[in-house]
Every structure is written in C-alpha cells, then in structure tokens.
Amino acid sequence: MMNKHPLRGFTLIEVLITVAIVAILAAIALPSYDRFVRNSRLENARADLLNNAQRLERYYAQKRKFTDFDKLKNDNRYFDIEGTYKDNHFTLTAKPNSTSNGSETRFLQLDDSGTVVICEAADECVMY
C-alpha cells in the first residue's frame, strides 16, 4: 500500500545547520549588545554628573563657596556619585555600583572647569 502523503519535515542535518547559524549570530550579537548597554549606562552617569555640576554652580552663585554643598542628586542605579569640594573648586566622581553594575570597571570624573574624563584606573584617564 502506497502512502498518498509523502513525509514532510526537516532532516537532522538541516536542524543542526540552523542551530549552528543561530549560535554564530548570537555569539556576534551578545557582545555588541553588552557594549551598548555599558556605554548607555556610562552616558547616563555623565548626564547625572553634568546635572549635579549645574546644581553646584547655582549653589556657588549664592554662597560663593562649594564646601557646604550636601545635595548631590543621584537618580542612576548603576553608578554612585560622590563629590569633593574646596572653596573654589569641586570634583564629582561617578563610580560603578558594585551590586547593580559589578562588571563595570570604568568611572567618570568631572571638575569645576567642565572637563569630563573616563578612567579605567586612577592613573589611566582620557577625555570623554
């Protein structure tokens, strides 16, 4: 008795080739996505630094010093923002939060001249 409906489907080789292609695409796409996410988080930290610098400049315009400023605003859950103040100068630093951003090693610094640098380590900083 002949079967009127021939068997349809994929062979094992076709399925394995498809899985291999998907694996190759994933191996290419995931590092690019990870790099995009890390750079986006860093850019958000930079925006928070600039926002706080504006707040510091407004404070300085009223008080003529930076030393008593204690209202740093940090809306970024991936970076912690800290400040060091002298009478006429300040430096803001955005360091990666170890609980939510443990894989990040870079940090940002902004000074009162508006210069933003990105650092891999304390002595390896470049303009951002």
FENNORZI-V837724 format. One record per backbone hydrogen bond with DSSP energy under -0.5 kcal/mol. CO is the residue of the C=O (numbers start at 1). NH is the residue of the N-H. If there is no record, write none. Layout:
CO:NH + CO:NH
This chain:
2:4 + 4:6 + 11:15 + 12:16 + 13:17 + 14:18 + 15:19 + 16:20 + 17:21 + 18:22 + 19:23 + 20:24 + 21:25 + 22:26 + 23:27 + 24:28 + 25:29 + 26:30 + 27:31 + 28:32 + 29:33 + 30:34 + 31:35 + 32:36 + 33:37 + 34:38 + 35:39 + 36:40 + 37:41 + 38:42 + 39:43 + 40:44 + 41:45 + 42:46 + 43:47 + 44:48 + 45:49 + 46:50 + 47:51 + 48:52 + 49:53 + 50:54 + 51:55 + 52:56 + 53:57 + 54:58 + 55:59 + 56:60 + 57:61 + 58:62 + 59:63 + 60:64 + 66:69 + 72:74 + 75:77 + 78:97 + 80:95 + 82:93 + 84:91 + 86:66 + 87:66 + 89:86 + 90:112 + 91:84 + 92:110 + 93:82 + 93:95 + 94:108 + 95:80 + 97:101 + 101:104 + 107:119 + 108:94 + 109:117 + 110:92 + 111:114 + 115:111 + 116:128 + 117:109 + 118:126 + 119:107 + 121:124 + 124:120 + 124:121 + 126:118
